Structures are given as structure tokens and as C-alpha cells.
Amino acid sequence: MNLLAQSIKNKDHFTYQVREESGDLNNDGKMDKITVKMDTVDETRPLRLQIFLSRPNGKLTLAVSSNKIIEPQYPVEKQGEFNGCQIPDFFIEKGILKMWSEIKGGNITYDFKYNNGNFELIHVNKLTNNATEGYTNENTIFTETKFDLVTGIRTETDEILGSAKPSKVRKKRVLIRPLPKIQDFKFSDKELY
């Protein structure tokens, strides 16, 4: 009896490009590139971040690929409902990859720096408020959280809408070692910071 086996591969459906950004991420003086692509076949509309680093010959090579860092547009746990947030924006500034995302009641920015072949999370800046509708309530409190993961210093500052001075400042030291790597980072990790 002869048997023939056929190798069936899942076709990659991350074909719709949503974001692209260029800049020098590894301080070699050459332009690197990041892309965010959507799988338009999968009903959850997952997104993939890819980081391409330049080689000495000028060609780009894939350094990181992650389907976990960005929440799908229609997550399974929401039974087909939209996740309520826009697709994150990415920026490259002075060798730092910045990811700006909406979160419930505000936004969060993650800074990743290339170090020893990895992109490590070095800083988080989160801005939230307690307003339920608009910012017209004089009791609306804005909370800014700045977390420097390199030093471990986490500072939370509360400010009442219209006030010139912060109403409360809290500082604490939280060491996270090793620093989180972008390929291990999940969109749900925003709750950690």
C-alpha cells in the first residue's frame, strides 16, 4: 500500500497594511521599518506588528513579528463586537519605537528600545480620567502615570480639571527584570502598568 501525504500550510492572510513607519531603530544610521497588517479573512480581524531592521547591504530583514501586541478589532471574548479602540499608532523617535494606544478612559504610550537583539519596554506613559461623559464635570480627575522601567520609578499624578496644581502625587519603585520584550508583550499587559 502506498500513501501520499500532502503538506497543507495555513495561508498567511495578513495582507491589508494598516500602518507603516520608517526610522533608525538600531542606531546604525540606516532606515528601519515597522508595519502593521490586518488579517481580513479571520472574522476577529487580528493585527500583526512586524519590525524590519536594515542590513549593511541596505536590505531589510525581519527582526520581530507579533500577533499578540495589538488587540484584534473584533475579539472572540466580545462575541463579534468591535473592541471600541482604534488601531494603535507607531512612531520612531531618536531610536525609540513608540506605540500609542487608546484604553478605557484614556490612552497609553509604550516606549521600546533596541538592546542586544531585542526590543525592550523601557517606559510607559498612561493618561486616564474618571469622567463618564465628556470633561465638563469640575470633579473630573486626570491621572498621569509615568513608569520608567529602567530605573523602576513609577509616578502617578492626579489633577482635578481646571486646577493649576496636582491634587495628589504617588511615587513607588517597581523593578521588573528582565525588561519585557516586544515579542512577548500582549495587548492585555496594559493592565500591568
C-alpha positions as a Markdown table, in Angstrom:
| # | Residue | x | y | z |
|---|---|---|---|---|
| 1 | Met | 0.0 | 0.0 | 0.0 |
| 2 | Asn | 1.4 | 3.4 | -1.0 |
| 3 | Leu | 0.4 | 6.5 | 0.9 |
| 4 | Leu | 0.9 | 10.0 | -0.2 |
| 5 | Ala | 1.0 | 12.9 | 2.2 |
| 6 | Gln | 0.4 | 16.4 | 1.3 |
| 7 | Ser | 1.7 | 19.3 | 3.4 |
| 8 | Ile | -1.1 | 21.8 | 3.9 |
| 9 | Lys | 0.0 | 25.2 | 5.2 |
| 10 | Asn | -2.2 | 27.9 | 6.6 |
| 11 | Lys | -2.1 | 30.7 | 4.1 |
| 12 | Asp | -0.9 | 33.9 | 5.7 |
| 13 | His | -3.9 | 36.3 | 5.4 |
| 14 | Phe | -2.2 | 39.4 | 7.0 |
| 15 | Thr | -2.4 | 41.2 | 3.7 |
| 16 | Tyr | -4.0 | 44.6 | 4.4 |
| 17 | Gln | -1.4 | 47.1 | 5.5 |
| 18 | Val | -2.8 | 49.5 | 8.2 |
| 19 | Arg | 0.4 | 51.3 | 9.4 |
| 20 | Glu | 3.9 | 51.8 | 8.2 |
| 21 | Glu | 6.7 | 53.8 | 9.8 |
| 22 | Ser | 10.4 | 54.3 | 9.0 |
| 23 | Gly | 13.3 | 55.4 | 11.1 |
| 24 | Asp | 16.6 | 54.3 | 12.6 |
| 25 | Leu | 15.8 | 51.8 | 15.4 |
| 26 | Asn | 19.2 | 50.2 | 16.0 |
| 27 | Asn | 21.4 | 53.3 | 15.7 |
| 28 | Asp | 23.2 | 52.2 | 12.6 |
| 29 | Gly | 22.4 | 55.2 | 10.5 |
| 30 | Lys | 20.1 | 53.2 | 8.2 |
| 31 | Met | 16.4 | 53.3 | 7.8 |
| 32 | Asp | 14.4 | 50.5 | 9.5 |
| 33 | Lys | 10.7 | 49.9 | 9.1 |
| 34 | Ile | 7.7 | 48.8 | 11.0 |
| 35 | Thr | 4.4 | 47.6 | 9.6 |
| 36 | Val | 1.0 | 46.7 | 11.0 |
| 37 | Lys | -1.1 | 44.4 | 8.8 |
| 38 | Met | -4.6 | 43.1 | 9.3 |
| 39 | Asp | -5.9 | 39.6 | 8.5 |
| 40 | Thr | -9.1 | 40.4 | 6.6 |
| 41 | Val | -10.1 | 36.7 | 6.3 |
| 42 | Asp | -10.3 | 36.0 | 10.0 |
| 43 | Glu | -13.6 | 37.4 | 11.4 |
| 44 | Thr | -11.8 | 38.7 | 14.5 |
| 45 | Arg | -9.6 | 40.9 | 12.3 |
| 46 | Pro | -6.3 | 40.2 | 14.1 |
| 47 | Leu | -3.3 | 42.5 | 13.6 |
| 48 | Arg | 0.4 | 41.8 | 13.2 |
| 49 | Leu | 3.3 | 44.1 | 14.0 |
| 50 | Gln | 6.5 | 43.4 | 12.1 |
| 51 | Ile | 9.8 | 45.2 | 12.6 |
| 52 | Phe | 12.4 | 45.1 | 9.8 |
| 53 | Leu | 16.0 | 46.1 | 10.5 |
| 54 | Ser | 18.4 | 47.3 | 7.8 |
| 55 | Arg | 21.4 | 45.2 | 6.9 |
| 56 | Pro | 24.8 | 46.5 | 5.9 |
| 57 | Asn | 23.9 | 45.8 | 2.3 |
| 58 | Gly | 20.8 | 48.1 | 2.6 |
| 59 | Lys | 18.2 | 45.3 | 2.5 |
| 60 | Leu | 15.7 | 44.9 | 5.3 |
| 61 | Thr | 15.4 | 41.7 | 7.4 |
| 62 | Leu | 12.6 | 40.7 | 9.7 |
| 63 | Ala | 13.6 | 41.1 | 13.3 |
| 64 | Val | 10.3 | 40.7 | 15.2 |
| 65 | Ser | 6.8 | 39.6 | 14.3 |
| 66 | Ser | 4.0 | 39.6 | 16.8 |
| 67 | Asn | 0.3 | 38.9 | 16.6 |
| 68 | Lys | -0.2 | 39.4 | 20.4 |
| 69 | Ile | 0.7 | 43.1 | 20.9 |
| 70 | Ile | -2.4 | 44.5 | 19.3 |
| 71 | Glu | -5.9 | 43.5 | 20.2 |
| 72 | Pro | -8.0 | 42.1 | 17.4 |
| 73 | Gln | -10.7 | 44.5 | 16.1 |
| 74 | Tyr | -13.5 | 42.0 | 17.0 |
| 75 | Pro | -12.1 | 39.9 | 19.8 |
| 76 | Val | -13.6 | 36.4 | 20.4 |
| 77 | Glu | -14.4 | 37.4 | 24.0 |
| 78 | Lys | -16.7 | 40.2 | 22.8 |
| 79 | Gln | -18.7 | 37.8 | 20.6 |
| 80 | Gly | -18.2 | 39.7 | 17.4 |
| 81 | Glu | -18.5 | 43.2 | 18.8 |
| 82 | Phe | -15.9 | 45.9 | 18.0 |
| 83 | Asn | -13.3 | 46.3 | 20.6 |
| 84 | Gly | -14.0 | 50.0 | 20.9 |
| 85 | Cys | -10.5 | 51.3 | 20.2 |
| 86 | Gln | -8.7 | 52.4 | 17.1 |
| 87 | Ile | -5.6 | 50.6 | 15.8 |
| 88 | Pro | -2.5 | 51.8 | 17.7 |
| 89 | Asp | -0.2 | 54.4 | 16.1 |
| 90 | Phe | 3.6 | 53.7 | 15.9 |
| 91 | Phe | 6.3 | 56.3 | 15.8 |
| 92 | Ile | 10.1 | 56.2 | 15.7 |
| 93 | Glu | 11.8 | 59.0 | 17.7 |
| 94 | Lys | 15.5 | 59.1 | 18.5 |
| 95 | Gly | 15.9 | 55.3 | 18.1 |
| 96 | Ile | 12.8 | 54.6 | 20.3 |
| 97 | Leu | 9.8 | 52.7 | 18.9 |
| 98 | Lys | 6.7 | 54.3 | 20.5 |
| 99 | Met | 3.3 | 52.6 | 20.4 |
| 100 | Trp | 0.3 | 54.9 | 21.3 |
| 101 | Ser | -3.0 | 53.1 | 22.1 |
| 102 | Glu | -6.4 | 54.0 | 23.3 |
| 103 | Ile | -7.5 | 52.4 | 26.5 |
| 104 | Lys | -10.7 | 52.8 | 28.5 |
| 105 | Gly | -10.9 | 56.3 | 29.8 |
| 106 | Gly | -7.7 | 57.5 | 28.2 |
| 107 | Asn | -4.5 | 56.4 | 26.3 |
| 108 | Ile | -1.2 | 54.7 | 26.9 |
| 109 | Thr | 2.2 | 55.1 | 25.2 |
| 110 | Tyr | 4.8 | 52.3 | 25.3 |
| 111 | Asp | 8.5 | 53.0 | 24.5 |
| 112 | Phe | 10.6 | 50.1 | 23.2 |
| 113 | Lys | 14.4 | 50.4 | 22.7 |
| 114 | Tyr | 16.6 | 48.0 | 20.7 |
| 115 | Asn | 19.1 | 46.4 | 23.0 |
| 116 | Asn | 21.2 | 43.2 | 22.4 |
| 117 | Gly | 19.0 | 42.0 | 19.6 |
| 118 | Asn | 15.7 | 42.7 | 21.4 |
| 119 | Phe | 13.2 | 45.5 | 21.7 |
| 120 | Glu | 12.7 | 46.0 | 25.4 |
| 121 | Leu | 10.0 | 48.0 | 27.1 |
| 122 | Ile | 11.7 | 50.9 | 28.8 |
| 123 | His | 9.0 | 53.5 | 29.5 |
| 124 | Val | 5.2 | 53.6 | 29.9 |
| 125 | Asn | 3.1 | 56.8 | 30.0 |
| 126 | Lys | -0.6 | 56.4 | 30.7 |
| 127 | Leu | -3.2 | 59.1 | 30.9 |
| 128 | Thr | -6.7 | 58.3 | 32.3 |
| 129 | Asn | -9.7 | 60.2 | 33.7 |
| 130 | Asn | -12.7 | 59.3 | 35.8 |
| 131 | Ala | -15.2 | 61.2 | 33.6 |
| 132 | Thr | -18.2 | 59.2 | 32.4 |
| 133 | Glu | -19.4 | 61.7 | 29.7 |
| 134 | Gly | -17.1 | 64.4 | 28.4 |
| 135 | Tyr | -14.8 | 66.6 | 30.5 |
| 136 | Thr | -17.3 | 69.2 | 31.8 |
| 137 | Asn | -17.6 | 68.0 | 35.3 |
| 138 | Glu | -15.4 | 70.1 | 37.7 |
| 139 | Asn | -14.8 | 66.9 | 39.7 |
| 140 | Thr | -13.1 | 65.2 | 36.7 |
| 141 | Ile | -9.8 | 63.8 | 37.8 |
| 142 | Phe | -7.0 | 63.1 | 35.3 |
| 143 | Thr | -4.3 | 60.6 | 36.3 |
| 144 | Glu | -1.0 | 60.5 | 34.6 |
| 145 | Thr | 1.2 | 57.5 | 35.2 |
| 146 | Lys | 4.8 | 57.6 | 34.2 |
| 147 | Phe | 6.7 | 54.4 | 34.6 |
| 148 | Asp | 10.4 | 54.3 | 33.9 |
| 149 | Leu | 11.1 | 50.5 | 33.7 |
| 150 | Val | 14.9 | 51.0 | 33.6 |
| 151 | Thr | 15.0 | 52.8 | 37.0 |
| 152 | Gly | 11.9 | 51.2 | 38.3 |
| 153 | Ile | 10.3 | 54.6 | 39.3 |
| 154 | Arg | 6.6 | 54.7 | 38.9 |
| 155 | Thr | 4.9 | 58.1 | 39.4 |
| 156 | Glu | 1.2 | 58.7 | 39.4 |
| 157 | Thr | -0.1 | 62.3 | 39.4 |
| 158 | Asp | -3.8 | 63.2 | 39.9 |
| 159 | Glu | -5.0 | 66.6 | 38.7 |
| 160 | Ile | -8.6 | 68.0 | 39.0 |
| 161 | Leu | -9.9 | 69.5 | 35.8 |
| 162 | Gly | -9.1 | 73.2 | 35.8 |
| 163 | Ser | -6.7 | 73.1 | 38.7 |
| 164 | Ala | -3.2 | 74.6 | 38.4 |
| 165 | Lys | -1.6 | 72.1 | 40.7 |
| 166 | Pro | -1.7 | 68.4 | 41.1 |
| 167 | Ser | -4.0 | 67.2 | 43.9 |
| 168 | Lys | -2.0 | 64.1 | 44.6 |
| 169 | Val | 1.4 | 62.6 | 43.6 |
| 170 | Arg | 2.3 | 59.0 | 44.4 |
| 171 | Lys | 5.8 | 57.5 | 43.8 |
| 172 | Lys | 6.9 | 54.0 | 44.2 |
| 173 | Arg | 9.7 | 51.7 | 43.0 |
| 174 | Val | 8.7 | 48.6 | 41.0 |
| 175 | Leu | 11.6 | 46.7 | 39.4 |
| 176 | Ile | 10.7 | 44.4 | 36.5 |
| 177 | Arg | 13.6 | 42.2 | 35.4 |
| 178 | Pro | 14.3 | 41.2 | 32.8 |
| 179 | Leu | 12.7 | 44.1 | 30.9 |
| 180 | Pro | 9.6 | 42.9 | 28.8 |
| 181 | Lys | 10.5 | 42.2 | 25.2 |
| 182 | Ile | 8.2 | 43.3 | 22.4 |
| 183 | Gln | 7.7 | 39.8 | 21.0 |
| 184 | Asp | 6.4 | 38.6 | 24.4 |
| 185 | Phe | 4.2 | 41.7 | 25.1 |
| 186 | Lys | 0.4 | 41.1 | 24.9 |
| 187 | Phe | -2.2 | 43.8 | 24.5 |
| 188 | Ser | -3.7 | 42.7 | 27.8 |
| 189 | Asp | -0.5 | 43.7 | 29.6 |
| 190 | Lys | -1.7 | 47.3 | 29.7 |
| 191 | Glu | -3.4 | 46.3 | 33.0 |
| 192 | Leu | 0.1 | 45.8 | 34.5 |
| 193 | Tyr | 1.1 | 49.4 | 34.1 |
